[in-house]
Amino acid sequence: MTRIPLVSGVAALVLTVATVLPLAAAETPPPIWDLNLGLAYLATTGNSKTSSLGLDSAYVHNWRVWKLEAGALARRSDENGALTSERYSGTVRGTRALTSTLGLTAGLLGERDRFSGLDLRGVVDLGLRWTPINTDRYTVEGTPGLTYNHEEFVIAGLVNDDYLGGLLGARATAKLSPSSSAFAEAQYIPDFEHSRNYRMNGKLGAQANLTSLLALKAAYEVRYTNEPVPGFGKTDTAATVSLVFHAVRPAPAPAP
């Protein structure tokens, strides 16, 4: 059974929040920069020797009209010396504000997941970023755009694939308390050349501060490919709990 309902549910949640909450602007200006470095590690010994390692980083830098975002992810696990999963990805995105709620955005993604049949996937996207809600407590944004996709596969003889596609993304965040927050993300990525070749991603998570620099983060992610690489499954899921180093440089307070 696939996990498409979760992806659809995340998208519905984001759209519901956007509909219910009023349009508003943040009372506090965004920080100049914000850095998150997450580490998750588990090892067992005895009758079964297993280990898993997860590294997740995100960096955001804000200027007056420009915004830069970068992230990297690495996950690896093995059981009794045999590798059971391995995934790496990196992203960078730049956004140029046009109005208080609309901006132009361009992004670059590179990932490798040989356990899903992908030796390399590269995606370049260009589109809009619409932020109808941006308050100190809630943020909702949508990212419609176009993509150019390049895919290389682990199966010998399988021809590399290049195609034009689309991107429809949504993200909502909510501050639950002064020290905790939650988020929901959803993406739909169609292939304009082959209608059955589309992907959907969904993610839910929450983060709670332990100290001024450390936080605990839990997340659940679903990635669905309607036409996967031959011999591989359509759905991948990941549940993670990680310790996060969080550093931020707040924007200077506005002059009275």
Buried (B, 14 or more C-beta within 10 A) or exposed (E): EEBBEBBBBBBBBBBEBBEEBEEEEBEEEBBBBBBBBBEBEEEEEEEEEBBBBBBBBBBBBBEEEEBBBBBBBBBBBBBEEEEEBBBBBBBBBBBEBEEEBEBBBBBBBBBBBBBBBBBBBBBEBEBBBBBBBBBEBBBBBBBBBEBEBBBBBBEEEBEEBEBEBBBBBBBBBBBEEEEBBBBBBBBBBBBEEEEEBBBBBBBBBBBBBEEEEEBBBBBBBBBBBBEBBEEBEBBBEBEBEBBBEBEBEEEEEEEE
